[in-house]
Amino acid sequence: MAPASAWATLRTWLRPAAATCRPLPELPSTSLPMPLHIPTVMLIAALSSAATAIGLWVIARAIRDDESLRIWARGASAVAMSYLLFILKGVLPDALTVVVANVLMVGGHAQVWRGSLRFAGLPPRTAWELAAAGVALVGSVWLTYLLPDQPMRIVLISGVAAVFLLLNAVTLLRLRDAALQALLRALGIGFAIYGTLIALRAVLAPFTSVGQGMYGVSHELLALAFTFTVVVHIFIAIGLVLLVA
């Protein structure tokens, strides 16, 4: 089977045609009174990520003997850059706002996990990081230029990012330190929630329509997922700093 026809078959399986796909149910009376403006939420996410990165870099300069802080700061910086590039879609070329942004998003979350492994005294998983970056790069190019499919691109990138977030959660929850146990548990739960929200976006993307540029979605669950992601960002940033303070 040719690659194009194989992909078409997979896409049909994952994203049923509108005529046969049952729409996602409407939320009950707790529905938002007005749709969230997703680009604005993305801007807030970018600013919160940037603030996280700056805070971690400042603390890393003060605590020079903790390499995990510098790794966390690199990861947070990459995630912040990815959000900023997402916002500039339509202004800058897709090579930057899609391909590079997606690689930075996946690589950033992988680096944050690397920092947690370092903090736990565990060896890095460099092969995993390189494989994920390769998947993000090849998948973004393929689904942007060769067989353009934005929902499936969201599935791919969000799915890979969610894996690293959940791995980070497992790493922190498994770590045993009597003095830091409560904080480690809270951070682990925070990363688990973050990863679950990103995974939710990956699961629902094929079944929702896209609006407001590349960021809007037709279902309020996804809009709320974006909003809670920003809240979890801030919580995790404070927690990581307290972990080494």
N, C-alpha and C positions, 0 to 999 in steps of 0.2 A: 504494500500500500504506500502511495506517495506521501511525503511528510505533510503536504497541504491538506490532502483528503483525510489523513489520520487525525490531524489537529481539528479539522472541521467536525469529525465524528466525536472527538473528545469534548469539544465545545458544545455540541448539541446535547451530549449527555449531561454535562455540568450545568448548562444554561438552556433549559427547554424553551422552545419557541413561545412567543407571547400567547399564541392561540391555545396552547396546551398547558401553560404554566399557571398554577393557581396563585393569585396575588397574595402577598403576605397580609395577614389580618391587620385591620386598623387597631390602633391602641384604644383602650376604653376611654372613659370620661376624663382620665388623667392626661389626655393628649395635650401637647404644647399649644398655647393659644395662638402662636404664630411660628412658622418654620424658623429653625436656627439658620443664620447666615454662615454657612460652613467656611468660606474664606476668612471671615472674622475669627472664627474658632481656630482655624489653622494659624492665623497671625498670633493669637494668644498662646497657642502651643509652641510656636517658634520662639516667642519672647520668654516663655517659661523655661524652654530648653536652653536658650542662651543664658538666662539667669543661672540655671543649674550649672552650666559649664563654667561660667565666670566664677561662681562661688567655689566650685571644686578646684579650679586653678589657683585661686587665692589661698585656700586652705592648704593645697599641695605645696605652695611655696613656703608656707609657714611650717609644715610638717614634712621635711624633705626626706625623712627616712622611711616613708610609707609609699611604696611604688604603686599600690592599688589605687591611691587617690589620683595619681597622674593618669593611670589607665582609665579610670572612671571619667576623668575630665576629658580625655581624648574621645571617648565614646559619646559623651553628652554633647561635645562640640560637633561631632559628625551628625548626630541626630538633629541638632539645631540648624546646621547648614542645610540638611535635607528639607526641613520644613520651610526655610527661607526660599529655597529653590522651587519648591512646590507652589508657593505663593506667586512666584514670578513667571509661572507658565503663561504663555501668550506674549510675554515681553522678551524672554530669552528663548533660544531654540530648545526643542525637545531633547536634544542630546544632553543638555544641562538639567532642565527642569524635570525630566523623566528618568533618563538613563543614569546620569551621575547622581541625581537625588535618591533614586532607589538603592543604588550601591551604597551611598552614604548612610541611608536609613538602616539597611541590613548590617553593614559593617559597624555602625555605631552601637547597635544593640549587642552585637557580638563582642565588641570591645568592653562594654559594661559588664557582660558576663565574664570576660577575661579578668577584669578587675576584681570581681567577686571570687573567682578561683584563686587569684593571687592572695587576696585577703584571707582565704580559707587555708592557704598553704598547699593548694593543689596545683598540678602542672597545667599549663595552658593547652587548649585544644586548637592549635594553629591550623591543622588540616581541616577541621570543621569550619573555621572562619574563612579560609581560602575557598573551600567548596561553596559556602553560602554566598560569598562575594561573586564567584563565578556564575552561580545560578542566577543571582540578581542581574548581573551584567548581560549574560546571554538571553535570559528571559525578557528583560526590558527591551533589548534591541529587537528580538524576534517579535514581540507583541506590540511594538511601536512602529516598526518600519516594514517588516516582512509580512506578518499577518496581524494587522492592527486590531487589538481587542482590549479595550480599557478595563472592563470588568474582570477579565481573566488575569490581567496584569495586577490588579488589586488583590486577587486571590493569591497569586504567587508571592508577591512581596509581603503582604500582610501575613501570610502563612509562615514564611521563613522568619520574619521578625518575631512572630508570636512564639515560635519554637525557642528562640534564644531568651525571650523574656521568661518563659516558663522554666527553662533550664536554670536561669538565674534564681528564680523562686526556689527551686528544689535545692540548689547549692546553699542558699542562705538558711533555709529551713532545716537542713541536715547538719548545719554547723552547731557545735556544742560549746558554749561559753557561758558559764554561770552569770558572769557580770553583765553580759550583753544579750542574754537569752530573749528577754522581752522585746528588745529592739530588733534583733535578728528575726524573730517571728513576725513582728509588724512589717518589716521590710519584705520578708518573703511573701507575706500575704499581699502586700502592695504590688510586687512584681507579678504575682499570680493574677490579680485583678487586671492589671495592665495587659498582660498577655492574653487573658480571656477576652477582653474588649477588642483587641486587635484580631484575635481569632474569629470573633463574632463578625467583624467586618469582612474577613476573608470568606466566611461561610455564606453570608447574606448577599455579597456583592453580585453573584451571577443572577440573582432573583430580583434585583432592584434596578430601577432606571436611574440614570445619572443626570444631574442638573447643576446649576451654579458652577459652570466650568467643569473641572474634573473632580470637584470635591463634594458637591451636593449629592444627596441620596433621597430616594423617594419614601423611605421608611424612617419614622422617628427614632426607632431603636438605634439606627446607625448614627443619627445626629446626636443622640444622647451619649452614645459610645465615645464620640469625639470629645464631648464636653467633659465627661468623667475622666477621660485620658489626661486632660489638662490638670485636673485636680490631683490625680495620682502622680503626675510628673512632679508637682510641687512637694507632695508628701515624701516621695522617694528621694528628692534632692536633699531635703532636711535630714532624712534618716541616714543617708550615706555620710553626710558631714558628721552627724552625731556618732556614727559608728567608730570613727577614728579620732574623735576629739578627746 
